[in-house]
Amino acid sequence: MQGVERELWATAQKNIHFPLSKTTDSMYWKKKTHEQIKQHIFSALEANLDYRGDRPILGIPGTYLDTTEFYPDAPFLKDAPYMSAMVRNPNHIGVHTLSETSVLPVFAGTQDVEKDLIRLCAEEIFQAAPNTVDGYVATGGTEANLEAMWVYRNYFMREKGAKLEEIGLVYSSDSHYSMPKGANILQLQNIIVPVTEDTREVTEEALEKAIAAAQEQGVHYFIVIANLSTTMFGSVDDIDRYGDFFSSRELPFMLHVDAAYGGFIYPFTHAESRFTFQNKYMNSITADGHKMLQTPYGTGLFLIRKGFFDYVKTDEAQYIPGKDYTISGSRSGANAISMWMILQIHGSEGWRYKMEMLCDRTERICNKLKDAGIPFFRNPYLNIIAIRAAYVPAALAEKYQLVADSYEHQPKWYKIVVMPHVRPGVLDQFVLELLSPKQQPVA
Ligand SMILES: *Cc1c(COP(=O)(O)O)cnc(C)c1O
């Protein structure tokens, strides 16, 4: 880290607010028409060197999809920008927000679309000041979470002289399994903080106890994961509680937000979200397109404040202009394009409306459960309801494909996720069956 970044970092550590005031305090981007989106993506594809074009491409070990099956003159392709991108197969290897040289000239057109996607997500959805955040479209939430851990592990080792065994990964017991997976791959110490049974919350006392125990084991540097919704409960960690805890004790820490699930719903349903780059504690964030945004699998967005990617620069990536900083290496440009397209066709207001509709539907069921005295957990800004398993007959859970908190022991909770395919009629039917007088608690 050098110059300005080092200063920003020092400022953050001193618990002073970042000079990151945005001119507007809420997100906005206008919706585009299908026609506008089509033109934009086709001109981006035109700006790439086409493997079929007149200009020679001799050095790149990639090409278009095999034409026996994926013939390029299929008539529908001229109206299908995403499918066209798939068939032309641009490679988005590397990270393109770092500098002009980090854009591969061969795929400059579509890599610019990815840059614009990163800008939109960082600056509109997560409220960063202009040009302060880097990012890329990872294969998924797992890779994006691992990327963050990798950056911070190297940061502590390089900047603070930390030894591997002194670096801990702090996360709640409700966190996604990519945390223990990442800790295992990167050789970090697991510091798992238990949550309260009913509110699924990490209390200050629990945190205090877990960190004290870790310190006794020789852990002095902390990579902290705050969940912007856990997968099972839709519970949201208190990012400021985490941040205040470590900064008030002057413990070295870096905080990453796992918003793989909530990243494309919570900022739209909660106007006062604390999970923005205006919050000095949030240094990076994972937001999956392939959960709430309904993009194809392979669209895990990773965003991080500028200055940090350098800790995972692979200098040996000699053949890639601008080098590589990602875990994945080669990746399809069509993925970034799909995210960009969906965000553009809705605009910020359209997407907000869609997400609020899901929350309204979720709310309706919660009210019925409340009236019936059935205990459940739900964060009001999200579309997940976890119901106490004792009140849900196993046959009903099976019929409606509810997901249990564990398949190893007796389930304690079953969850409903009110996704766009979940019709209100089906929800009503489920509640009717759940509340029918025949059903008694099975505990
Ligand atoms: C789904 C999910 C992940 C992992 O994402 P993949 O895209 O499956 O790798 C991580 N964290 C949370 C909270 C998730 O919901």
The ligand as an SDF file (V2000), in Angstrom:
LIG
                    3D

 15 15  0  0  0  0  0  0  0  0999 V2000
  -24.7980  -18.4300   -1.3040 C   0  0  0  0  0  0  0  0  0  0  0  0
  -23.9690  -17.7870   -0.2710 C   0  0  0  0  0  0  0  0  0  0  0  0
  -22.5560  -17.8300   -0.3160 C   0  0  0  0  0  0  0  0  0  0  0  0
  -21.7800  -18.6050   -1.3430 C   0  0  0  0  0  0  0  0  0  0  0  0
  -22.0930  -18.2890   -2.5920 O   0  0  0  0  0  0  0  0  0  0  0  0
  -21.8110  -19.2460   -3.8630 P   0  0  0  0  0  0  0  0  0  0  0  0
  -22.2010  -18.3020   -4.9110 O   0  0  0  0  0  0  0  0  0  0  0  0
  -22.6760  -20.4440   -3.7140 O   0  0  0  0  0  0  0  0  0  0  0  0
  -20.3710  -19.5550   -3.8590 O   0  0  0  0  0  0  0  0  0  0  0  0
  -21.8600  -17.1680    0.6710 C   0  0  0  0  0  0  0  0  0  0  0  0
  -22.4850  -16.5260    1.6610 N   0  0  0  0  0  0  0  0  0  0  0  0
  -23.8330  -16.4730    1.7390 C   0  0  0  0  0  0  0  0  0  0  0  0
  -24.4720  -15.7440    2.8800 C   0  0  0  0  0  0  0  0  0  0  0  0
  -24.6200  -17.0930    0.7830 C   0  0  0  0  0  0  0  0  0  0  0  0
  -25.9560  -17.0350    0.8740 O   0  0  0  0  0  0  0  0  0  0  0  0
  1  2  1  0
  2  3  1  0
  2 14  2  0
  3  4  1  0
  3 10  2  0
  4  5  1  0
  5  6  1  0
  6  7  2  0
  6  8  1  0
  6  9  1  0
 10 11  1  0
 11 12  2  0
 12 13  1  0
 12 14  1  0
 14 15  1  0
M  END
$$$$
